[in-house]
Structures are given as structure tokens and as C-alpha cells.
């Protein structure tokens, strides 16, 4: 009884499959013709962290400017959007008082996410 050995055939098929899987993205990328815009300056926007401090009474300090979240929430959001445009991918560092209401922290985080800030750091103090 003669049987056909398909092990070499399977090896060849698997090698061809791997070759196609590797080369397909390269073929796809090279087919896209995109003319990227050019800029005159080589310097990227400055990357900086935005410091926000929250007191227990609900006062927020954004880069040493005082805002009351109960009254000035829209102004605070506008200032965050302005800072987001000024810096390249900034992170916001929230320094909250130990006795701050959770609502104030959530409002600051919400304002930061609406401004487009993707990186958030909640500052803590090292306990010795």
C-alpha cells in the first residue's frame, strides 16, 4: 500500500504563508503616496508639565493662578485648553490636599480630559 507523505507539502505551504504575512504590509505601505507638509523650523513645541493644586476649600491653582471651581470652572477649562495648545503633549500633575472633596478632583480630571490632556499624575507624598 502506497501512501503519499504530505509533511514536506505542509512545510512548503507554511513557509509560503509566513512569507505572504510578512510582505503584505510592506506592499500596502508602499502603495500609499502621501506628500507630507514641510515646516521651516526644526524645533518641536516645548513639552512641559502643568501643575494643578487643589485646596480643601475647592480653590484650584493652575500655574500659580487661583480659580474657584464653583465659580470659575469654565475659565479654568479655557486656560487648560490654551496651555494644551502651547505645549507638546503635556502631562497634568494634580496636587490635592489630603482633605479635598473628591468632586473637586473629578472636575479637574474631567476638565483636563476635555482639553485633550492624555497624561495625568496624582501627586503623593512619600510616607517615612
LUMVEXSE-154361 format. One record per atom (N, C-alpha, C, CB): residue in three letters; atom name; x, y, z. Coordinates in steps of 0.05 Angstrom, whole numbers, always signed. Last residue first. Glycine has a CB too. Layout:
NODE  resn  name       u       v       w
NODE   ALA    CA       X       Y       Z
...
***
This chain:
NODE  resn  name       u       v       w
NODE   UNK     N    +147   +1164   +1109
NODE   UNK    CA    +171   +1151   +1120
NODE   UNK     C    +165   +1136   +1146
NODE   UNK    CB    +192   +1172   +1125
NODE   UNK     N    +113   +1171   +1050
NODE   UNK    CA    +110   +1167   +1079
NODE   UNK     C    +134   +1152   +1089
NODE   UNK    CB     +84   +1151   +1085
NODE   UNK     N    +114   +1219   +1000
NODE   UNK    CA    +126   +1194   +1009
NODE   UNK     C    +124   +1192   +1040
NODE   UNK    CB    +155   +1192   +1000
NODE   UNK     N     +54   +1243    +973
NODE   UNK    CA     +77   +1248    +990
NODE   UNK     C     +87   +1222   +1000
NODE   UNK    CB     +70   +1267   +1013
NODE   UNK     N     +32   +1248    +905
NODE   UNK    CA     +30   +1238    +932
NODE   UNK     C     +55   +1245    +947
NODE   UNK    CB     +26   +1208    +932
NODE   UNK     N      -4   +1270    +848
NODE   UNK    CA     +19   +1272    +866
NODE   UNK     C     +13   +1262    +893
NODE   UNK    CB     +28   +1301    +867
NODE   UNK     N     -26   +1238    +794
NODE   UNK    CA     -36   +1246    +820
NODE   UNK     C     -12   +1246    +839
NODE   UNK    CB     -59   +1227    +830
NODE   UNK     N     -22   +1255    +727
NODE   UNK    CA      -7   +1245    +750
NODE   UNK     C     -19   +1256    +775
NODE   UNK    CB     +23   +1254    +748
NODE   UNK     N     -40   +1240    +662
NODE   UNK    CA     -49   +1250    +687
NODE   UNK     C     -32   +1238    +709
NODE   UNK    CB     -79   +1245    +692
NODE   UNK     N     -42   +1252    +594
NODE   UNK    CA     -25   +1241    +616
NODE   UNK     C     -33   +1255    +642
NODE   UNK    CB      +5   +1245    +610
NODE   UNK     N     -74   +1277    +557
NODE   UNK    CA     -75   +1248    +559
NODE   UNK     C     -61   +1237    +583
NODE   UNK    CB     -64   +1236    +535
NODE   UNK     N    -115   +1331    +546
NODE   UNK    CA     -91   +1322    +560
NODE   UNK     C     -94   +1293    +566
NODE   UNK    CB     -87   +1339    +587
NODE   UNK     N    -159   +1354    +524
NODE   UNK    CA    -142   +1337    +507
NODE   UNK     C    -117   +1327    +520
NODE   UNK    CB    -136   +1351    +483
NODE   UNK     N    -197   +1379    +553
NODE   UNK    CA    -177   +1397    +540
NODE   UNK     C    -158   +1380    +522
NODE   UNK    CB    -160   +1412    +561
NODE   UNK     N    -223   +1337    +575
NODE   UNK    CA    -237   +1352    +554
NODE   UNK     C    -218   +1371    +539
NODE   UNK    CB    -260   +1368    +566
NODE   UNK     N    -185   +1322    +613
NODE   UNK    CA    -191   +1304    +591
NODE   UNK     C    -206   +1318    +569
NODE   UNK    CB    -207   +1280    +601
NODE   UNK     N    -187   +1368    +647
NODE   UNK    CA    -162   +1361    +633
NODE   UNK     C    -167   +1342    +609
NODE   UNK    CB    -143   +1348    +652
NODE   UNK     N    -239   +1365    +666
NODE   UNK    CA    -231   +1389    +650
NODE   UNK     C    -205   +1382    +635
NODE   UNK    CB    -226   +1413    +669
NODE   UNK     N    -235   +1317    +695
NODE   UNK    CA    -254   +1319    +672
NODE   UNK     C    -246   +1343    +654
NODE   UNK    CB    -283   +1323    +682
NODE   UNK     N    -199   +1331    +734
NODE   UNK    CA    -192   +1309    +715
NODE   UNK     C    -210   +1311    +691
NODE   UNK    CB    -195   +1282    +729
NODE   UNK     N    -229   +1371    +760
NODE   UNK    CA    -203   +1377    +748
NODE   UNK     C    -195   +1356    +727
NODE   UNK    CB    -181   +1380    +770
NODE   UNK     N    -273   +1341    +778
NODE   UNK    CA    -277   +1363    +760
NODE   UNK     C    -251   +1371    +746
NODE   UNK    CB    -288   +1387    +775
NODE   UNK     N    -247   +1305    +812
NODE   UNK    CA    -260   +1294    +788
NODE   UNK     C    -265   +1317    +768
NODE   UNK    CB    -287   +1281    +795
NODE   UNK     N    -231   +1340    +853
NODE   UNK    CA    -211   +1325    +837
NODE   UNK     C    -223   +1315    +811
NODE   UNK    CB    -200   +1301    +854
NODE   UNK     N    -281   +1356    +872
NODE   UNK    CA    -262   +1376    +860
NODE   UNK     C    -241   +1362    +843
NODE   UNK    CB    -249   +1392    +882
NODE   UNK     N    -302   +1308    +892
NODE   UNK    CA    -316   +1322    +870
NODE   UNK     C    -297   +1342    +856
NODE   UNK    CB    -341   +1336    +880
NODE   UNK     N    -274   +1297    +937
NODE   UNK    CA    -269   +1281    +913
NODE   UNK     C    -281   +1294    +888
NODE   UNK    CB    -281   +1252    +917
NODE   UNK     N    -248   +1351    +974
NODE   UNK    CA    -271   +1335    +966
NODE   UNK     C    -265   +1321    +939
NODE   UNK    CB    -297   +1353    +963
NODE   UNK     N    -187   +1346   +1011
NODE   UNK    CA    -202   +1356    +989
NODE   UNK     C    -226   +1338    +982
NODE   UNK    CB    -184   +1360    +964
NODE   UNK     N    -151   +1333   +1051
NODE   UNK    CA    -179   +1335   +1058
NODE   UNK     C    -197   +1346   +1035
NODE   UNK    CB    -182   +1352   +1082
NODE   UNK     N    -101   +1335   +1027
NODE   UNK    CA    -110   +1309   +1039
NODE   UNK     C    -140   +1309   +1044
NODE   UNK    CB     -95   +1304   +1064
NODE   UNK     N    -100   +1369    +965
NODE   UNK    CA     -99   +1369    +994
NODE   UNK     C    -110   +1343   +1004
NODE   UNK    CB    -114   +1393   +1006
NODE   UNK     N     -68   +1349    +905
NODE   UNK    CA     -92   +1353    +921
NODE   UNK     C     -87   +1352    +950
NODE   UNK    CB    -113   +1332    +913
NODE   UNK     N     -39   +1363    +850
NODE   UNK    CA     -31   +1363    +878
NODE   UNK     C     -55   +1369    +894
NODE   UNK    CB      -8   +1383    +883
NODE   UNK     N     -33   +1334    +789
NODE   UNK    CA     -53   +1343    +807
NODE   UNK     C     -42   +1340    +836
NODE   UNK    CB     -80   +1328    +804
NODE   UNK     N      -3   +1349    +730
NODE   UNK    CA      +3   +1338    +756
NODE   UNK     C     -16   +1351    +776
NODE   UNK    CB     +33   +1345    +764
NODE   UNK     N     -10   +1331    +663
NODE   UNK    CA     -21   +1347    +685
NODE   UNK     C     -15   +1333    +711
NODE   UNK    CB     -51   +1352    +681
NODE   UNK     N     +34   +1335    +609
NODE   UNK    CA     +22   +1319    +630
NODE   UNK     C     +12   +1338    +651
NODE   UNK    CB     +43   +1298    +642
NODE   UNK     N     +30   +1353    +539
NODE   UNK    CA     +36   +1358    +567
NODE   UNK     C     +23   +1337    +585
NODE   UNK    CB     +28   +1386    +575
NODE   UNK     N     +43   +1354    +480
NODE   UNK    CA     +36   +1331    +495
NODE   UNK     C     +42   +1334    +525
NODE   UNK    CB     +50   +1306    +484
NODE   UNK     N     +74   +1414    +477
NODE   UNK    CA     +72   +1389    +462
NODE   UNK     C     +67   +1366    +480
NODE   UNK    CB     +98   +1385    +445
NODE   UNK     N     +38   +1474    +494
NODE   UNK    CA     +59   +1454    +499
NODE   UNK     C     +53   +1429    +482
NODE   UNK    CB     +60   +1447    +528
NODE   UNK     N      -5   +1506    +475
NODE   UNK    CA     +22   +1517    +477
NODE   UNK     C     +44   +1496    +479
NODE   UNK    CB     +23   +1535    +502
NODE   UNK     N     -51   +1477    +477
NODE   UNK    CA     -42   +1486    +451
NODE   UNK     C     -13   +1496    +452
NODE   UNK    CB     -60   +1508    +440
NODE   UNK     N     -55   +1471    +532
NODE   UNK    CA     -52   +1447    +516
NODE   UNK     C     -42   +1454    +488
NODE   UNK    CB     -79   +1432    +513
NODE   UNK     N     -65   +1522    +549
NODE   UNK    CA     -39   +1510    +556
NODE   UNK     C     -34   +1485    +539
NODE   UNK    CB     -38   +1503    +585
NODE   UNK     N    -117   +1528    +529
NODE   UNK    CA     -96   +1545    +519
NODE   UNK     C     -69   +1534    +525
NODE   UNK    CB     -99   +1573    +532
NODE   UNK     N    -144   +1489    +560
NODE   UNK    CA    -142   +1486    +531
NODE   UNK     C    -121   +1503    +518
NODE   UNK    CB    -170   +1493    +518
NODE   UNK     N    -137   +1513    +610
NODE   UNK    CA    -125   +1487    +605
NODE   UNK     C    -123   +1482    +575
NODE   UNK    CB    -141   +1464    +618
NODE   UNK     N    -169   +1559    +603
NODE   UNK    CA    -140   +1562    +608
NODE   UNK     C    -125   +1535    +603
NODE   UNK    CB    -134   +1571    +637
NODE   UNK     N    -219   +1535    +598
NODE   UNK    CA    -208   +1551    +576
NODE   UNK     C    -178   +1553    +579
NODE   UNK    CB    -222   +1578    +575
NODE   UNK     N    -226   +1513    +649
NODE   UNK    CA    -225   +1495    +626
NODE   UNK     C    -212   +1509    +602
NODE   UNK    CB    -253   +1485    +618
NODE   UNK     N    -227   +1560    +679
NODE   UNK    CA    -206   +1540    +684
NODE   UNK     C    -203   +1522    +660
NODE   UNK    CB    -213   +1524    +710
NODE   UNK     N    -274   +1582    +660
NODE   UNK    CA    -249   +1597    +656
NODE   UNK     C    -225   +1578    +660
NODE   UNK    CB    -246   +1621    +675
NODE   UNK     N    -311   +1544    +679
NODE   UNK    CA    -308   +1549    +650
NODE   UNK     C    -282   +1563    +644
NODE   UNK    CB    -332   +1565    +639
NODE   UNK     N    -304   +1550    +735
NODE   UNK    CA    -298   +1525    +722
NODE   UNK     C    -294   +1528    +692
NODE   UNK    CB    -321   +1505    +727
NODE   UNK     N    -310   +1591    +774
NODE   UNK    CA    -293   +1595    +751
NODE   UNK     C    -287   +1570    +735
NODE   UNK    CB    -267   +1608    +760
NODE   UNK     N    -344   +1575    +817
NODE   UNK    CA    -350   +1599    +801
NODE   UNK     C    -335   +1600    +774
NODE   UNK    CB    -343   +1623    +817
NODE   UNK     N    -325   +1527    +838
NODE   UNK    CA    -354   +1532    +839
NODE   UNK     C    -362   +1555    +820
NODE   UNK    CB    -363   +1538    +867
NODE   UNK     N    -270   +1531    +834
NODE   UNK    CA    -284   +1512    +816
NODE   UNK     C    -314   +1516    +816
NODE   UNK    CB    -278   +1483    +825
NODE   UNK     N    -234   +1588    +829
NODE   UNK    CA    -254   +1575    +846
NODE   UNK     C    -270   +1557    +829
NODE   UNK    CB    -271   +1596    +862
NODE   UNK     N    -165   +1596    +818
NODE   UNK    CA    -192   +1594    +807
NODE   UNK     C    -209   +1580    +828
NODE   UNK    CB    -191   +1577    +781
NODE   UNK     N    -103   +1631    +813
NODE   UNK    CA    -124   +1620    +830
NODE   UNK     C    -151   +1619    +816
NODE   UNK    CB    -125   +1636    +856
NODE   UNK     N     -41   +1612    +785
NODE   UNK    CA     -65   +1629    +782
NODE   UNK     C     -88   +1615    +797
NODE   UNK    CB     -72   +1633    +752
NODE   UNK     N      +2   +1577    +787
NODE   UNK    CA      +1   +1599    +806
NODE   UNK     C     -21   +1619    +801
NODE   UNK    CB     +27   +1613    +806
NODE   UNK     N     -16   +1536    +751
NODE   UNK    CA      +9   +1552    +746
NODE   UNK     C      +8   +1579    +762
NODE   UNK    CB     +12   +1558    +716
NODE   UNK     N     -74   +1539    +780
NODE   UNK    CA     -63   +1529    +755
NODE   UNK     C     -40   +1547    +748
NODE   UNK    CB     -85   +1529    +733
NODE   UNK     N    -106   +1522    +837
NODE   UNK    CA     -84   +1538    +828
NODE   UNK     C     -72   +1525    +803
NODE   UNK    CB     -63   +1543    +850
NODE   UNK     N    -171   +1523    +863
NODE   UNK    CA    -152   +1509    +845
NODE   UNK     C    -131   +1530    +836
NODE   UNK    CB    -167   +1496    +821
NODE   UNK     N    -209   +1513    +921
NODE   UNK    CA    -194   +1532    +904
NODE   UNK     C    -173   +1516    +888
NODE   UNK    CB    -181   +1554    +921
NODE   UNK     N    -234   +1480    +956
NODE   UNK    CA    -243   +1479    +928
NODE   UNK     C    -229   +1500    +910
NODE   UNK    CB    -272   +1484    +927
NODE   UNK     N    -215   +1475   +1007
NODE   UNK    CA    -239   +1492   +1003
NODE   UNK     C    -249   +1493    +974
NODE   UNK    CB    -233   +1520   +1013
NODE   UNK     N    -169   +1446   +1002
NODE   UNK    CA    -192   +1432   +1014
NODE   UNK     C    -218   +1449   +1011
NODE   UNK    CB    -187   +1426   +1044
NODE   UNK     N    -140   +1460    +938
NODE   UNK    CA    -142   +1463    +967
NODE   UNK     C    -167   +1449    +977
NODE   UNK    CB    -141   +1493    +975
NODE   UNK     N    -100   +1434    +887
NODE   UNK    CA    -128   +1437    +897
NODE   UNK     C    -128   +1439    +927
NODE   UNK    CB    -145   +1413    +887
NODE   UNK     N     -58   +1452    +834
NODE   UNK    CA     -61   +1447    +863
NODE   UNK     C     -89   +1452    +871
NODE   UNK    CB     -41   +1465    +879
NODE   UNK     N     -27   +1431    +777
NODE   UNK    CA     -52   +1440    +787
NODE   UNK     C     -53   +1432    +817
NODE   UNK    CB     -76   +1427    +772
NODE   UNK     N     +21   +1441    +727
NODE   UNK    CA     +17   +1436    +756
NODE   UNK     C     -10   +1448    +764
NODE   UNK    CB     +39   +1448    +773
NODE   UNK     N     +39   +1410    +670
NODE   UNK    CA     +21   +1430    +680
NODE   UNK     C     +15   +1423    +709
NODE   UNK    CB      -5   +1432    +663
NODE   UNK     N    +103   +1401    +640
NODE   UNK    CA     +82   +1391    +657
NODE   UNK     C     +65   +1414    +667
NODE   UNK    CB     +93   +1374    +680
NODE   UNK     N    +121   +1407    +571
NODE   UNK    CA    +122   +1416    +599
NODE   UNK     C     +99   +1403    +614
NODE   UNK    CB    +121   +1447    +600
NODE   UNK     N    +156   +1414    +512
NODE   UNK    CA    +140   +1396    +528
NODE   UNK     C    +143   +1403    +558
NODE   UNK    CB    +149   +1366    +524
NODE   UNK     N    +151   +1460    +459
NODE   UNK    CA    +163   +1453    +485
NODE   UNK     C    +144   +1435    +501
NODE   UNK    CB    +169   +1479    +502
NODE   UNK     N    +148   +1436    +392
NODE   UNK    CA    +137   +1451    +414
NODE   UNK     C    +149   +1442    +441
NODE   UNK    CB    +107   +1449    +415
NODE   UNK     N    +211   +1427    +358
NODE   UNK    CA    +184   +1419    +365
NODE   UNK     C    +174   +1438    +387
NODE   UNK    CB    +183   +1390    +374
NODE   UNK     N    +249   +1459    +308
NODE   UNK    CA    +245   +1456    +337
NODE   UNK     C    +216   +1448    +343
NODE   UNK    CB    +253   +1482    +351
NODE   UNK     N    +257   +1470    +256
NODE   UNK    CA    +261   +1443    +264
NODE   UNK     C    +255   +1438    +293
NODE   UNK    CB    +290   +1435    +258
NODE   UNK     N    +217   +1510    +213
NODE   UNK    CA    +233   +1507    +237
NODE   UNK     C    +234   +1478    +244
NODE   UNK    CB    +221   +1524    +260
NODE   UNK     N    +187   +1504    +167
NODE   UNK    CA    +212   +1518    +165
NODE   UNK     C    +229   +1516    +190
NODE   UNK    CB    +207   +1547    +160
NODE   UNK     N    +159   +1442    +144
NODE   UNK    CA    +159   +1465    +162
NODE   UNK     C    +186   +1478    +160
NODE   UNK    CB    +153   +1456    +191
NODE   UNK     N    +117   +1409     +96
NODE   UNK    CA    +144   +1416    +106
NODE   UNK     C    +142   +1441    +124
NODE   UNK    CB    +163   +1421     +83
NODE   UNK     N     +71   +1354     +92
NODE   UNK    CA     +78   +1382     +92
NODE   UNK     C    +105   +1387    +104
NODE   UNK    CB     +56   +1398    +108
NODE   UNK     N     +79   +1295     +51
NODE   UNK    CA     +78   +1307     +78
NODE   UNK     C     +84   +1337     +76
NODE   UNK    CB     +96   +1293     +97
NODE   UNK     N     +44   +1262      +7
NODE   UNK    CA     +63   +1284      +7
NODE   UNK     C     +60   +1299     +34
NODE   UNK    CB     +59   +1304     -17
NODE   UNK     N     +37   +1194      -2
NODE   UNK    CA     +29   +1217     +15
NODE   UNK     C     +52   +1238     +14
NODE   UNK    CB     +23   +1208     +44
NODE   UNK     N     +16   +1139     -30
NODE   UNK    CA     +33   +1161     -37
NODE   UNK     C     +23   +1186     -22
NODE   UNK    CB     +33   +1166     -67
NODE   UNK     N     +15   +1072     -16
NODE   UNK    CA      +4   +1098      -8
NODE   UNK     C     +24   +1119     -14
NODE   UNK    CB      -3   +1098     +22
NODE   UNK     N     +44   +1027     -28
NODE   UNK    CA     +25   +1036     -48
NODE   UNK     C     +12   +1063     -41
NODE   UNK    CB      +4   +1015     -51
NODE   UNK     N     +76   +1015     +15
NODE   UNK    CA     +89   +1028      -8
NODE   UNK     C     +69   +1037     -29
NODE   UNK    CB    +109   +1009     -20
NODE   UNK     N     +39    +990     +48
NODE   UNK    CA     +51   +1015     +56
NODE   UNK     C     +63   +1030     +32
NODE   UNK    CB     +72   +1011     +78
NODE   UNK     N     +29    +941     +20
NODE   UNK    CA      +8    +960     +25
NODE   UNK     C     +18    +988     +31
NODE   UNK    CB     -10    +950     +48
NODE   UNK     N     +79    +916     +22
NODE   UNK    CA     +67    +923      -4
NODE   UNK     C     +45    +944      -1
NODE   UNK    CB     +56    +898     -18
NODE   UNK     N     +84    +909     +77
NODE   UNK    CA    +104    +925     +62
NODE   UNK     C     +93    +934     +35
NODE   UNK    CB    +129    +909     +59
NODE   UNK     N     +41    +874     +89
NODE   UNK    CA     +41    +902     +99
NODE   UNK     C     +61    +920     +85
NODE   UNK    CB     +47    +902    +129
NODE   UNK     N     +59    +828     +58
NODE   UNK    CA     +35    +842     +52
NODE   UNK     C     +34    +870     +64
NODE   UNK    CB     +11    +826     +62
NODE   UNK     N    +105    +802     +78
NODE   UNK    CA    +108    +821     +56
NODE   UNK     C     +83    +837     +50
NODE   UNK    CB    +116    +806     +31
NODE   UNK     N     +88    +769    +120
NODE   UNK    CA    +109    +789    +125
NODE   UNK     C    +109    +810    +103
NODE   UNK    CB    +136    +775    +127
NODE   UNK     N     +50    +735     +97
NODE   UNK    CA     +43    +751    +120
NODE   UNK     C     +63    +773    +126
NODE   UNK    CB     +41    +733    +145
NODE   UNK     N     +80    +710     +57
NODE   UNK    CA     +58    +728     +49
NODE   UNK     C     +50    +746     +73
NODE   UNK    CB     +34    +712     +39
NODE   UNK     N    +115    +680     +89
NODE   UNK    CA    +126    +700     +70
NODE   UNK     C    +104    +720     +62
NODE   UNK    CB    +137    +686     +45
NODE   UNK     N     +79    +646    +115
NODE   UNK    CA     +95    +665    +130
NODE   UNK     C    +106    +687    +112
NODE   UNK    CB    +118    +651    +145
NODE   UNK     N     +60    +617     +71
NODE   UNK    CA     +42    +633     +87
NODE   UNK     C     +57    +654    +103
NODE   UNK    CB     +25    +615    +105
NODE   UNK     N    +107    +590     +54
NODE   UNK    CA     +94    +610     +37
NODE   UNK     C     +75    +628     +52
NODE   UNK    CB     +79    +595     +14
NODE   UNK     N    +114    +557    +100
NODE   UNK    CA    +134    +577     +93
NODE   UNK     C    +123    +598     +74
NODE   UNK    CB    +158    +564     +79
NODE   UNK     N     +67    +526     +96
NODE   UNK    CA     +71    +543    +119
NODE   UNK     C     +92    +564    +114
NODE   UNK    CB     +79    +526    +143
NODE   UNK     N     +77    +499     +47
NODE   UNK    CA     +54    +517     +50
NODE   UNK     C     +57    +536     +73
NODE   UNK    CB     +28    +500     +53
NODE   UNK     N    +123    +469     +61
NODE   UNK    CA    +124    +489     +39
NODE   UNK     C    +101    +509     +42
NODE   UNK    CB    +124    +475     +12
NODE   UNK     N    +101    +435    +101
NODE   UNK    CA    +123    +454    +107
NODE   UNK     C    +125    +476     +86
NODE   UNK    CB    +150    +438    +108
NODE   UNK     N     +64    +406     +71
NODE   UNK    CA     +55    +424     +93
NODE   UNK     C     +76    +444    +100
NODE   UNK    CB     +47    +407    +118
NODE   UNK     N     +99    +377     +38
NODE   UNK    CA     +79    +396     +26
NODE   UNK     C     +69    +416     +47
NODE   UNK    CB     +56    +380     +14
NODE   UNK     N    +126    +345     +75
NODE   UNK    CA    +140    +365     +60
NODE   UNK     C    +122    +386     +47
NODE   UNK    CB    +158    +352     +39
NODE   UNK     N     +79    +314     +94
NODE   UNK    CA     +95    +331    +112
NODE   UNK     C    +111    +352     +97
NODE   UNK    CB    +113    +314    +129
NODE   UNK     N     +52    +278     +64
NODE   UNK    CA     +45    +306     +60
NODE   UNK     C     +61    +324     +78
NODE   UNK    CB     +15    +310     +65
NODE   UNK     N     +65    +222     +28
NODE   UNK    CA     +75    +236     +51
NODE   UNK     C     +70    +266     +47
NODE   UNK    CB    +106    +230     +56
NODE   UNK     N     +18    +175      +7
NODE   UNK    CA     +32    +200      +0
NODE   UNK     C     +40    +214     +26
NODE   UNK    CB     +15    +218     -19
NODE   UNK     N     +26    +104      +9
NODE   UNK    CA     +15    +129     +20
NODE   UNK     C     +32    +153     +11
NODE   UNK    CB     +13    +128     +51
NODE   UNK     N     +13     +42     -18
NODE   UNK    CA     +29     +66     -21
NODE   UNK     C     +14     +91     -11
NODE   UNK    CB     +38     +71     -51
NODE   UNK     N     +17     -23      +0
NODE   UNK    CA      +0      +0      +0
NODE   UNK     C     +18     +25      +0
NODE   UNK    CB     -19      +0     +24
***
